[in-house]
Each structure stands twice: as C-alpha cells, then as structure tokens.
Amino acid sequence: MRKTSLLLVILSVFAISGTMAATHFDLGELHSLWSAWKSVHSRSYGNNEESARLKIFTENYMKIVAHNRQNQHMKMAINKFAD
C-alpha cells in the first residue's frame, strides 16, 4: 500500500504541474518518473533492456497523457505494467 501511495503522489505532482504534455515534456522529469516507477515496482534491467523498457514506458505515458486530456469520463494511469 505504501508503494502505491508513493507512486500516486509522484504521478499527481507531474499531472498537476502539466509540464509533461503529449507534445512537450521535460526529459529530466520523465527520467525522474521512470526512476520512481522502477523503485516503487522493484524493477531493474541490464543496459540493453533498460533502453527498450524506457522507450515502452515513455510511449505508454504519452498515450496516457493524451487520453486523459481528451477524455473527461475515464482516466488512465500508470500501473505496474507500464514498462
């Protein structure tokens, strides 16, 4: 439960700041979110896999942001399957 709460707080900060829109986002903030997500979900990867997983995570995050900007009835969020 503590891990989930921590991740929700981190995601809320990014969502409220609005700095990671689907068309413009800060790579430093994305890497911070990625690091926090890996920590919460106890993930670690080798160098080659890290790059591939980060790409998948980024694509999924951008889909979530775009969806949430357009859909007022249903919100998507990052979960343990985001990589």
C-alpha positions in Angstrom: 0.0 0.0 0.0 2.9 2.4 0.8 4.4 1.9 -2.7 1.1 2.6 -4.3 0.6 5.8 -2.3 4.2 7.0 -3.1 3.6 6.4 -6.8 0.2 8.2 -6.7 1.9 11.2 -5.0 4.6 11.3 -7.7 2.2 11.0 -10.5 -0.1 13.7 -9.0 2.8 16.1 -8.9 3.5 15.5 -12.6 -0.1 15.7 -13.5 -0.7 18.9 -11.6 2.4 20.6 -13.0 1.2 19.9 -16.5 4.8 20.0 -17.7 4.7 16.7 -19.5 2.1 17.3 -22.1 1.9 14.9 -25.0 3.5 17.3 -27.4 6.1 18.9 -25.0 7.7 17.4 -21.9 10.9 17.6 -19.9 13.2 14.6 -20.3 14.6 15.2 -16.8 11.2 14.9 -15.4 10.5 11.8 -17.5 13.6 10.1 -16.2 12.7 11.1 -12.6 9.2 9.5 -13.1 10.9 6.4 -14.7 13.3 6.1 -11.8 10.5 6.5 -9.2 8.3 3.9 -11.1 11.2 1.4 -11.1 11.8 1.9 -7.4 8.2 1.5 -6.5 7.8 -1.7 -8.5 11.3 -3.1 -7.7 12.4 -3.2 -11.3 16.0 -3.3 -12.6 17.3 -4.0 -16.1 20.5 -4.5 -17.9 21.7 -1.7 -20.2 20.1 -3.0 -23.4 16.8 -3.9 -21.8 16.8 -0.6 -19.9 16.6 1.4 -23.1 13.9 -0.8 -24.6 11.8 -0.6 -21.4 12.2 3.1 -21.1 11.0 3.5 -24.7 7.9 1.4 -23.9 7.3 3.3 -20.7 7.6 6.7 -22.5 5.2 5.6 -25.3 2.7 4.4 -22.7 3.0 7.5 -20.6 2.4 9.7 -23.6 -0.7 7.7 -24.6 -2.0 8.1 -21.1 -1.4 11.9 -21.1 -3.1 12.3 -24.5 -6.0 10.1 -23.5 -6.6 12.0 -20.2 -6.5 15.4 -21.9 -9.3 14.3 -24.3 -11.5 12.1 -22.1 -13.4 13.6 -19.2 -15.3 10.4 -18.3 -12.4 7.9 -17.9 -8.9 8.5 -16.8 -5.9 6.2 -17.4 -2.9 5.9 -15.1 0.5 4.3 -15.0 0.5 0.9 -13.3 2.9 -2.0 -12.7 2.5 -2.9 -16.4 3.7 0.4 -17.8 7.1 -1.0 -19.0 
